[in-house]
Amino acid sequence: MREKFDQLSQKKAFWPIVIFLIILLFNGIATKGAFFSFSIVDGHLYGRIIDIFRNGSKLMILAAGMTMVLATGGTDISVGSVMAISGAIACSIVKGNLLPGANGNVAAAVIISVLAGVLCGLWNGFLVAKIKIQPIVATMILLVAGRGIAQLVTNGKIITVTSDAYYFINGGYVLGITFPLFIVIFLVGFLIFFVERTSFGISLESVGCNPVASKFAGIQVDRMLLVIYTISGAFAAVAGLIESSGIKGADCNNAGLNIELDAILAVAIGGTNLMGGRFSIPASVVGALIVQSITTTVLALGVPAAYIRVLKAALIIIICLSQSRAFKDAIANRIEKKRKAVGE
């Protein structure tokens, strides 16, 4: 039994899953079991756990893309602005304010919005891989300019849409399960398959550990960076579609505001080395669920929403300490001293 536990604990997603289950258990105890209650209305499944998965779908998608970026030792702080651009384009097309020939065409709105995210990712990747700008500076350009671009698309207005087909992206159900969860399964599942079943994952980890040595080993580092930032941009665009369809409109000022920080936090909780190298997409997705479950917990218990930021700050402190070799060595030395004192 001990050996099986040791083997399980070595899995990258093990401890994030344990933390997530502990949070769920705490909620169940605090609400006297009400947290785990489910109801079926018109064939649709409702419940607080369902809300965690539905509301956390955007963050899970962003965390998956952000994991690959952080695994290279870079970062992408523009994903929130890309979400705003994506939502602005999609809603403008559905409304008929942009591309009059595609008036009300939800499929065209989705495709063009995702392509816009791809272009944003290519821009970030070009600045990082070809121009050699530091990732945080390169993506800061789009962080600042992105919301301005979104406002230009919408003429500075909040656009509302009434399309049931567009609302289905966030509010739809398939087989009684919320549709955004299927989007997460498809995108994240494809990404995990691509990374783990091809040499791309090993090359990615190699680039994160030592890009110079990877280049000499024959890995196309610049091309990989372009691909990774493009994927991050495309995933951010999909997250923007989910958010804008959920509120039935495009709010360029608030769409995806500060969500890039939550995405980075989710990846850190998943155990990805923020300096590059070791990473785990499944663990990052669970990390996103942890971040979302904290928000849901605070709101479910009636605690003021301002405490959410305090809890997230506490999480960041714990993560920093857990990744600090000096802190872990100090704890280990103290435990060893106490053990020797007891032995004496």
VOLUMBA-254168 format. One record per residue (C-alpha): residue number from 1; chain; z, y, x. Coordinates in steps of 0.02 Angstrom, whole numbers, plus 50000, padded with zeros to 5 digits. Layout:
<rs>
<drendren=NUM | pati=A | w=Z | v=Y | u=X>
...
</rs>
This chain:
<rs>
<drendren=1 | pati=A | w=50000 | v=50000 | u=50000>
<drendren=2 | pati=A | w=50045 | v=50118 | u=50143>
<drendren=3 | pati=A | w=49878 | v=50086 | u=50227>
<drendren=4 | pati=A | w=49781 | v=50120 | u=50066>
<drendren=5 | pati=A | w=49874 | v=50284 | u=50043>
<drendren=6 | pati=A | w=49838 | v=50335 | u=50222>
<drendren=7 | pati=A | w=49653 | v=50296 | u=50195>
<drendren=8 | pati=A | w=49649 | v=50398 | u=50034>
<drendren=9 | pati=A | w=49742 | v=50544 | u=50112>
<drendren=10 | pati=A | w=49608 | v=50555 | u=50245>
<drendren=11 | pati=A | w=49477 | v=50595 | u=50113>
<drendren=12 | pati=A | w=49434 | v=50780 | u=50115>
<drendren=13 | pati=A | w=49451 | v=50799 | u=49926>
<drendren=14 | pati=A | w=49615 | v=50701 | u=49912>
<drendren=15 | pati=A | w=49742 | v=50841 | u=49930>
<drendren=16 | pati=A | w=49645 | v=50968 | u=49826>
<drendren=17 | pati=A | w=49638 | v=50838 | u=49686>
<drendren=18 | pati=A | w=49826 | v=50807 | u=49703>
<drendren=19 | pati=A | w=49860 | v=50995 | u=49692>
<drendren=20 | pati=A | w=49748 | v=51010 | u=49539>
<drendren=21 | pati=A | w=49837 | v=50865 | u=49452>
<drendren=22 | pati=A | w=50007 | v=50942 | u=49493>
<drendren=23 | pati=A | w=49953 | v=51105 | u=49413>
<drendren=24 | pati=A | w=49894 | v=51012 | u=49258>
<drendren=25 | pati=A | w=50058 | v=50915 | u=49251>
<drendren=26 | pati=A | w=50157 | v=51077 | u=49265>
<drendren=27 | pati=A | w=50057 | v=51149 | u=49121>
<drendren=28 | pati=A | w=50088 | v=50995 | u=49017>
<drendren=29 | pati=A | w=50276 | v=51006 | u=49046>
<drendren=30 | pati=A | w=50285 | v=51195 | u=49021>
<drendren=31 | pati=A | w=50189 | v=51186 | u=48856>
<drendren=32 | pati=A | w=50275 | v=51025 | u=48799>
<drendren=33 | pati=A | w=50112 | v=50930 | u=48799>
<drendren=34 | pati=A | w=50012 | v=51061 | u=48705>
<drendren=35 | pati=A | w=49907 | v=51092 | u=48860>
<drendren=36 | pati=A | w=49832 | v=50918 | u=48848>
<drendren=37 | pati=A | w=49790 | v=50929 | u=48664>
<drendren=38 | pati=A | w=49608 | v=50916 | u=48611>
<drendren=39 | pati=A | w=49519 | v=50952 | u=48449>
<drendren=40 | pati=A | w=49346 | v=50915 | u=48384>
<drendren=41 | pati=A | w=49263 | v=51048 | u=48277>
<drendren=42 | pati=A | w=49085 | v=51022 | u=48215>
<drendren=43 | pati=A | w=49064 | v=50885 | u=48343>
<drendren=44 | pati=A | w=49118 | v=50999 | u=48487>
<drendren=45 | pati=A | w=49264 | v=50959 | u=48601>
<drendren=46 | pati=A | w=49392 | v=51099 | u=48624>
<drendren=47 | pati=A | w=49551 | v=51112 | u=48727>
<drendren=48 | pati=A | w=49629 | v=51205 | u=48871>
<drendren=49 | pati=A | w=49568 | v=51079 | u=48999>
<drendren=50 | pati=A | w=49393 | v=51098 | u=48928>
<drendren=51 | pati=A | w=49415 | v=51287 | u=48948>
<drendren=52 | pati=A | w=49457 | v=51263 | u=49133>
<drendren=53 | pati=A | w=49296 | v=51169 | u=49163>
<drendren=54 | pati=A | w=49189 | v=51287 | u=49058>
<drendren=55 | pati=A | w=49262 | v=51449 | u=49125>
<drendren=56 | pati=A | w=49266 | v=51378 | u=49300>
<drendren=57 | pati=A | w=49084 | v=51324 | u=49297>
<drendren=58 | pati=A | w=49025 | v=51486 | u=49378>
<drendren=59 | pati=A | w=49153 | v=51471 | u=49517>
<drendren=60 | pati=A | w=49114 | v=51288 | u=49548>
<drendren=61 | pati=A | w=48929 | v=51328 | u=49570>
<drendren=62 | pati=A | w=48967 | v=51475 | u=49685>
<drendren=63 | pati=A | w=49092 | v=51372 | u=49786>
<drendren=64 | pati=A | w=48962 | v=51236 | u=49816>
<drendren=65 | pati=A | w=48838 | v=51361 | u=49887>
<drendren=66 | pati=A | w=48973 | v=51458 | u=49981>
<drendren=67 | pati=A | w=49033 | v=51298 | u=50065>
<drendren=68 | pati=A | w=48868 | v=51278 | u=50156>
<drendren=69 | pati=A | w=48869 | v=51460 | u=50210>
<drendren=70 | pati=A | w=49047 | v=51453 | u=50275>
<drendren=71 | pati=A | w=49011 | v=51287 | u=50361>
<drendren=72 | pati=A | w=48890 | v=51381 | u=50475>
<drendren=73 | pati=A | w=49026 | v=51504 | u=50521>
<drendren=74 | pati=A | w=48949 | v=51639 | u=50411>
<drendren=75 | pati=A | w=48994 | v=51711 | u=50241>
<drendren=76 | pati=A | w=48907 | v=51779 | u=50087>
<drendren=77 | pati=A | w=49000 | v=51919 | u=50001>
<drendren=78 | pati=A | w=48848 | v=51969 | u=49898>
<drendren=79 | pati=A | w=48854 | v=51829 | u=49768>
<drendren=80 | pati=A | w=48940 | v=51938 | u=49638>
<drendren=81 | pati=A | w=48803 | v=52069 | u=49651>
<drendren=82 | pati=A | w=48669 | v=51934 | u=49642>
<drendren=83 | pati=A | w=48751 | v=51875 | u=49480>
<drendren=84 | pati=A | w=48735 | v=52053 | u=49413>
<drendren=85 | pati=A | w=48551 | v=52061 | u=49462>
<drendren=86 | pati=A | w=48516 | v=51892 | u=49383>
<drendren=87 | pati=A | w=48602 | v=51936 | u=49220>
<drendren=88 | pati=A | w=48516 | v=52106 | u=49213>
<drendren=89 | pati=A | w=48343 | v=52031 | u=49236>
<drendren=90 | pati=A | w=48371 | v=51889 | u=49113>
<drendren=91 | pati=A | w=48442 | v=51999 | u=48975>
<drendren=92 | pati=A | w=48307 | v=52131 | u=49001>
<drendren=93 | pati=A | w=48171 | v=52000 | u=48980>
<drendren=94 | pati=A | w=48253 | v=51921 | u=48828>
<drendren=95 | pati=A | w=48276 | v=52094 | u=48752>
<drendren=96 | pati=A | w=48095 | v=52140 | u=48786>
<drendren=97 | pati=A | w=48136 | v=52288 | u=48901>
<drendren=98 | pati=A | w=48061 | v=52201 | u=49052>
<drendren=99 | pati=A | w=47896 | v=52106 | u=49054>
<drendren=100 | pati=A | w=47845 | v=52142 | u=48873>
<drendren=101 | pati=A | w=47728 | v=51992 | u=48877>
<drendren=102 | pati=A | w=47879 | v=51878 | u=48895>
<drendren=103 | pati=A | w=47978 | v=51959 | u=48754>
<drendren=104 | pati=A | w=48114 | v=51840 | u=48698>
<drendren=105 | pati=A | w=48055 | v=51699 | u=48812>
<drendren=106 | pati=A | w=48218 | v=51624 | u=48875>
<drendren=107 | pati=A | w=48130 | v=51501 | u=48992>
<drendren=108 | pati=A | w=48038 | v=51643 | u=49078>
<drendren=109 | pati=A | w=48200 | v=51742 | u=49090>
<drendren=110 | pati=A | w=48289 | v=51596 | u=49173>
<drendren=111 | pati=A | w=48150 | v=51558 | u=49296>
<drendren=112 | pati=A | w=48123 | v=51739 | u=49349>
<drendren=113 | pati=A | w=48311 | v=51768 | u=49367>
<drendren=114 | pati=A | w=48331 | v=51615 | u=49479>
<drendren=115 | pati=A | w=48181 | v=51671 | u=49582>
<drendren=116 | pati=A | w=48265 | v=51840 | u=49602>
<drendren=117 | pati=A | w=48418 | v=51749 | u=49669>
<drendren=118 | pati=A | w=48308 | v=51652 | u=49789>
<drendren=119 | pati=A | w=48235 | v=51816 | u=49854>
<drendren=120 | pati=A | w=48409 | v=51887 | u=49876>
<drendren=121 | pati=A | w=48461 | v=51733 | u=49974>
<drendren=122 | pati=A | w=48304 | v=51743 | u=50081>
<drendren=123 | pati=A | w=48343 | v=51924 | u=50119>
<drendren=124 | pati=A | w=48519 | v=51880 | u=50175>
<drendren=125 | pati=A | w=48456 | v=51733 | u=50276>
<drendren=126 | pati=A | w=48322 | v=51840 | u=50358>
<drendren=127 | pati=A | w=48450 | v=51970 | u=50413>
<drendren=128 | pati=A | w=48567 | v=51835 | u=50481>
<drendren=129 | pati=A | w=48442 | v=51714 | u=50558>
<drendren=130 | pati=A | w=48302 | v=51829 | u=50618>
<drendren=131 | pati=A | w=48378 | v=52001 | u=50640>
<drendren=132 | pati=A | w=48541 | v=51925 | u=50703>
<drendren=133 | pati=A | w=48655 | v=52037 | u=50601>
<drendren=134 | pati=A | w=48832 | v=51973 | u=50576>
<drendren=135 | pati=A | w=48840 | v=51881 | u=50409>
<drendren=136 | pati=A | w=48977 | v=51988 | u=50333>
<drendren=137 | pati=A | w=48879 | v=52146 | u=50375>
<drendren=138 | pati=A | w=48712 | v=52074 | u=50320>
<drendren=139 | pati=A | w=48776 | v=52017 | u=50151>
<drendren=140 | pati=A | w=48874 | v=52178 | u=50129>
<drendren=141 | pati=A | w=48707 | v=52269 | u=50114>
<drendren=142 | pati=A | w=48665 | v=52173 | u=49956>
<drendren=143 | pati=A | w=48846 | v=52182 | u=49899>
<drendren=144 | pati=A | w=48830 | v=52371 | u=49893>
<drendren=145 | pati=A | w=48648 | v=52386 | u=49841>
<drendren=146 | pati=A | w=48643 | v=52239 | u=49721>
<drendren=147 | pati=A | w=48733 | v=52323 | u=49577>
<drendren=148 | pati=A | w=48624 | v=52476 | u=49600>
<drendren=149 | pati=A | w=48470 | v=52365 | u=49586>
<drendren=150 | pati=A | w=48542 | v=52285 | u=49428>
<drendren=151 | pati=A | w=48572 | v=52457 | u=49353>
<drendren=152 | pati=A | w=48394 | v=52508 | u=49393>
<drendren=153 | pati=A | w=48333 | v=52355 | u=49299>
<drendren=154 | pati=A | w=48438 | v=52400 | u=49146>
<drendren=155 | pati=A | w=48415 | v=52590 | u=49164>
<drendren=156 | pati=A | w=48602 | v=52606 | u=49186>
<drendren=157 | pati=A | w=48640 | v=52535 | u=49015>
<drendren=158 | pati=A | w=48738 | v=52384 | u=48953>
<drendren=159 | pati=A | w=48607 | v=52272 | u=48873>
<drendren=160 | pati=A | w=48657 | v=52157 | u=48731>
<drendren=161 | pati=A | w=48555 | v=52010 | u=48670>
<drendren=162 | pati=A | w=48565 | v=51907 | u=48511>
<drendren=163 | pati=A | w=48461 | v=51758 | u=48564>
<drendren=164 | pati=A | w=48544 | v=51594 | u=48515>
<drendren=165 | pati=A | w=48437 | v=51503 | u=48644>
<drendren=166 | pati=A | w=48503 | v=51614 | u=48783>
<drendren=167 | pati=A | w=48682 | v=51600 | u=48722>
<drendren=168 | pati=A | w=48664 | v=51410 | u=48730>
<drendren=169 | pati=A | w=48670 | v=51421 | u=48921>
<drendren=170 | pati=A | w=48856 | v=51461 | u=48910>
<drendren=171 | pati=A | w=48907 | v=51422 | u=48732>
<drendren=172 | pati=A | w=48802 | v=51269 | u=48697>
<drendren=173 | pati=A | w=48860 | v=51089 | u=48683>
<drendren=174 | pati=A | w=48775 | v=50924 | u=48723>
<drendren=175 | pati=A | w=48855 | v=50764 | u=48661>
<drendren=176 | pati=A | w=49007 | v=50869 | u=48615>
<drendren=177 | pati=A | w=49030 | v=50929 | u=48794>
<drendren=178 | pati=A | w=49006 | v=51110 | u=48847>
<drendren=179 | pati=A | w=48833 | v=51138 | u=48922>
<drendren=180 | pati=A | w=48887 | v=51233 | u=49081>
<drendren=181 | pati=A | w=48972 | v=51074 | u=49139>
<drendren=182 | pati=A | w=48803 | v=50985 | u=49138>
<drendren=183 | pati=A | w=48731 | v=51127 | u=49243>
<drendren=184 | pati=A | w=48872 | v=51103 | u=49368>
<drendren=185 | pati=A | w=48846 | v=50914 | u=49374>
<drendren=186 | pati=A | w=48659 | v=50934 | u=49402>
<drendren=187 | pati=A | w=48665 | v=51071 | u=49535>
<drendren=188 | pati=A | w=48818 | v=51011 | u=49631>
<drendren=189 | pati=A | w=48767 | v=50829 | u=49615>
<drendren=190 | pati=A | w=48595 | v=50867 | u=49686>
<drendren=191 | pati=A | w=48670 | v=50969 | u=49828>
<drendren=192 | pati=A | w=48795 | v=50833 | u=49874>
<drendren=193 | pati=A | w=48657 | v=50701 | u=49871>
<drendren=194 | pati=A | w=48546 | v=50811 | u=49979>
<drendren=195 | pati=A | w=48683 | v=50847 | u=50106>
<drendren=196 | pati=A | w=48760 | v=50673 | u=50117>
<drendren=197 | pati=A | w=48603 | v=50566 | u=50102>
<drendren=198 | pati=A | w=48498 | v=50659 | u=50229>
<drendren=199 | pati=A | w=48523 | v=50720 | u=50406>
<drendren=200 | pati=A | w=48543 | v=50896 | u=50340>
<drendren=201 | pati=A | w=48731 | v=50878 | u=50322>
<drendren=202 | pati=A | w=48756 | v=50820 | u=50502>
<drendren=203 | pati=A | w=48643 | v=50958 | u=50564>
<drendren=204 | pati=A | w=48738 | v=51085 | u=50460>
<drendren=205 | pati=A | w=48904 | v=51032 | u=50533>
<drendren=206 | pati=A | w=48829 | v=51036 | u=50708>
<drendren=207 | pati=A | w=48766 | v=51214 | u=50682>
<drendren=208 | pati=A | w=48938 | v=51267 | u=50623>
<drendren=209 | pati=A | w=49023 | v=51190 | u=50774>
<drendren=210 | pati=A | w=48903 | v=51252 | u=50907>
<drendren=211 | pati=A | w=48738 | v=51337 | u=50857>
<drendren=212 | pati=A | w=48680 | v=51355 | u=51038>
<drendren=213 | pati=A | w=48702 | v=51171 | u=51078>
<drendren=214 | pati=A | w=48622 | v=51126 | u=50910>
<drendren=215 | pati=A | w=48469 | v=51228 | u=50956>
<drendren=216 | pati=A | w=48452 | v=51138 | u=51122>
<drendren=217 | pati=A | w=48472 | v=50973 | u=51028>
<drendren=218 | pati=A | w=48314 | v=51013 | u=50929>
<drendren=219 | pati=A | w=48392 | v=51078 | u=50768>
<drendren=220 | pati=A | w=48298 | v=51223 | u=50688>
<drendren=221 | pati=A | w=48451 | v=51335 | u=50671>
<drendren=222 | pati=A | w=48360 | v=51487 | u=50603>
<drendren=223 | pati=A | w=48269 | v=51384 | u=50473>
<drendren=224 | pati=A | w=48431 | v=51302 | u=50418>
<drendren=225 | pati=A | w=48514 | v=51471 | u=50397>
<drendren=226 | pati=A | w=48369 | v=51532 | u=50290>
<drendren=227 | pati=A | w=48382 | v=51377 | u=50179>
<drendren=228 | pati=A | w=48571 | v=51388 | u=50163>
<drendren=229 | pati=A | w=48576 | v=51573 | u=50115>
<drendren=230 | pati=A | w=48432 | v=51544 | u=49995>
<drendren=231 | pati=A | w=48528 | v=51405 | u=49908>
<drendren=232 | pati=A | w=48680 | v=51519 | u=49897>
<drendren=233 | pati=A | w=48574 | v=51656 | u=49817>
<drendren=234 | pati=A | w=48495 | v=51535 | u=49693>
<drendren=235 | pati=A | w=48664 | v=51463 | u=49643>
<drendren=236 | pati=A | w=48732 | v=51640 | u=49620>
<drendren=237 | pati=A | w=48586 | v=51678 | u=49505>
<drendren=238 | pati=A | w=48626 | v=51526 | u=49398>
<drendren=239 | pati=A | w=48809 | v=51581 | u=49390>
<drendren=240 | pati=A | w=48747 | v=51751 | u=49333>
<drendren=241 | pati=A | w=48649 | v=51671 | u=49192>
<drendren=242 | pati=A | w=48804 | v=51577 | u=49135>
<drendren=243 | pati=A | w=48910 | v=51735 | u=49137>
<drendren=244 | pati=A | w=48784 | v=51850 | u=49051>
<drendren=245 | pati=A | w=48742 | v=51722 | u=48917>
<drendren=246 | pati=A | w=48928 | v=51700 | u=48883>
<drendren=247 | pati=A | w=48954 | v=51884 | u=48845>
<drendren=248 | pati=A | w=48780 | v=51898 | u=48766>
<drendren=249 | pati=A | w=48733 | v=52042 | u=48877>
<drendren=250 | pati=A | w=48717 | v=52117 | u=49051>
<drendren=251 | pati=A | w=48861 | v=52222 | u=49116>
<drendren=252 | pati=A | w=48804 | v=52272 | u=49290>
<drendren=253 | pati=A | w=48970 | v=52351 | u=49339>
<drendren=254 | pati=A | w=49082 | v=52205 | u=49296>
<drendren=255 | pati=A | w=48972 | v=52050 | u=49308>
<drendren=256 | pati=A | w=49037 | v=51940 | u=49449>
<drendren=257 | pati=A | w=49154 | v=52077 | u=49509>
<drendren=258 | pati=A | w=49259 | v=52012 | u=49657>
<drendren=259 | pati=A | w=49209 | v=51832 | u=49616>
<drendren=260 | pati=A | w=49149 | v=51810 | u=49795>
<drendren=261 | pati=A | w=49331 | v=51817 | u=49850>
<drendren=262 | pati=A | w=49377 | v=51679 | u=49728>
<drendren=263 | pati=A | w=49230 | v=51575 | u=49792>
<drendren=264 | pati=A | w=49289 | v=51593 | u=49972>
<drendren=265 | pati=A | w=49467 | v=51551 | u=49917>
<drendren=266 | pati=A | w=49404 | v=51395 | u=49828>
<drendren=267 | pati=A | w=49312 | v=51338 | u=49984>
<drendren=268 | pati=A | w=49466 | v=51370 | u=50091>
<drendren=269 | pati=A | w=49575 | v=51269 | u=49971>
<drendren=270 | pati=A | w=49448 | v=51129 | u=49989>
<drendren=271 | pati=A | w=49485 | v=51121 | u=50174>
<drendren=272 | pati=A | w=49321 | v=51188 | u=50243>
<drendren=273 | pati=A | w=49343 | v=51264 | u=50415>
<drendren=274 | pati=A | w=49304 | v=51449 | u=50389>
<drendren=275 | pati=A | w=49254 | v=51462 | u=50572>
<drendren=276 | pati=A | w=49117 | v=51335 | u=50542>
<drendren=277 | pati=A | w=49095 | v=51148 | u=50561>
<drendren=278 | pati=A | w=49195 | v=51032 | u=50448>
<drendren=279 | pati=A | w=49158 | v=51051 | u=50263>
<drendren=280 | pati=A | w=49165 | v=50959 | u=50096>
<drendren=281 | pati=A | w=49069 | v=51015 | u=49942>
<drendren=282 | pati=A | w=49169 | v=50903 | u=49821>
<drendren=283 | pati=A | w=49333 | v=50970 | u=49890>
<drendren=284 | pati=A | w=49270 | v=51149 | u=49868>
<drendren=285 | pati=A | w=49225 | v=51112 | u=49687>
<drendren=286 | pati=A | w=49401 | v=51048 | u=49657>
<drendren=287 | pati=A | w=49464 | v=51205 | u=49745>
<drendren=288 | pati=A | w=49368 | v=51307 | u=49616>
<drendren=289 | pati=A | w=49454 | v=51210 | u=49477>
<drendren=290 | pati=A | w=49622 | v=51248 | u=49558>
<drendren=291 | pati=A | w=49584 | v=51435 | u=49560>
<drendren=292 | pati=A | w=49527 | v=51430 | u=49379>
<drendren=293 | pati=A | w=49676 | v=51324 | u=49325>
<drendren=294 | pati=A | w=49794 | v=51454 | u=49399>
<drendren=295 | pati=A | w=49712 | v=51588 | u=49293>
<drendren=296 | pati=A | w=49720 | v=51477 | u=49138>
<drendren=297 | pati=A | w=49902 | v=51434 | u=49174>
<drendren=298 | pati=A | w=49955 | v=51615 | u=49188>
<drendren=299 | pati=A | w=49867 | v=51663 | u=49028>
<drendren=300 | pati=A | w=49927 | v=51508 | u=48934>
<drendren=301 | pati=A | w=50109 | v=51544 | u=48978>
<drendren=302 | pati=A | w=50095 | v=51724 | u=48922>
<drendren=303 | pati=A | w=50124 | v=51793 | u=49096>
<drendren=304 | pati=A | w=50043 | v=51964 | u=49129>
<drendren=305 | pati=A | w=49871 | v=51944 | u=49205>
<drendren=306 | pati=A | w=49923 | v=52053 | u=49353>
<drendren=307 | pati=A | w=50021 | v=51904 | u=49421>
<drendren=308 | pati=A | w=49859 | v=51808 | u=49446>
<drendren=309 | pati=A | w=49819 | v=51911 | u=49601>
<drendren=310 | pati=A | w=49995 | v=51883 | u=49668>
<drendren=311 | pati=A | w=49978 | v=51694 | u=49648>
<drendren=312 | pati=A | w=49808 | v=51697 | u=49733>
<drendren=313 | pati=A | w=49884 | v=51797 | u=49876>
<drendren=314 | pati=A | w=50021 | v=51666 | u=49893>
<drendren=315 | pati=A | w=49887 | v=51531 | u=49899>
<drendren=316 | pati=A | w=49797 | v=51623 | u=50038>
<drendren=317 | pati=A | w=49958 | v=51633 | u=50139>
<drendren=318 | pati=A | w=49988 | v=51446 | u=50116>
<drendren=319 | pati=A | w=49808 | v=51407 | u=50167>
<drendren=320 | pati=A | w=49819 | v=51516 | u=50322>
<drendren=321 | pati=A | w=49981 | v=51432 | u=50375>
<drendren=322 | pati=A | w=49911 | v=51258 | u=50342>
<drendren=323 | pati=A | w=49761 | v=51295 | u=50454>
<drendren=324 | pati=A | w=49866 | v=51372 | u=50592>
<drendren=325 | pati=A | w=49891 | v=51251 | u=50736>
<drendren=326 | pati=A | w=50037 | v=51354 | u=50804>
<drendren=327 | pati=A | w=50126 | v=51348 | u=50635>
<drendren=328 | pati=A | w=50100 | v=51160 | u=50617>
<drendren=329 | pati=A | w=50159 | v=51130 | u=50796>
<drendren=330 | pati=A | w=50314 | v=51235 | u=50764>
<drendren=331 | pati=A | w=50356 | v=51136 | u=50607>
<drendren=332 | pati=A | w=50326 | v=50971 | u=50698>
<drendren=333 | pati=A | w=50439 | v=51025 | u=50843>
<drendren=334 | pati=A | w=50578 | v=51077 | u=50724>
<drendren=335 | pati=A | w=50569 | v=50911 | u=50632>
<drendren=336 | pati=A | w=50573 | v=50819 | u=50797>
<drendren=337 | pati=A | w=50726 | v=50917 | u=50854>
<drendren=338 | pati=A | w=50819 | v=50878 | u=50692>
<drendren=339 | pati=A | w=50772 | v=50695 | u=50708>
<drendren=340 | pati=A | w=50842 | v=50688 | u=50885>
<drendren=341 | pati=A | w=51000 | v=50779 | u=50829>
<drendren=342 | pati=A | w=51028 | v=50653 | u=50691>
<drendren=343 | pati=A | w=50997 | v=50510 | u=50814>
<drendren=344 | pati=A | w=51127 | v=50578 | u=50932>
</rs>
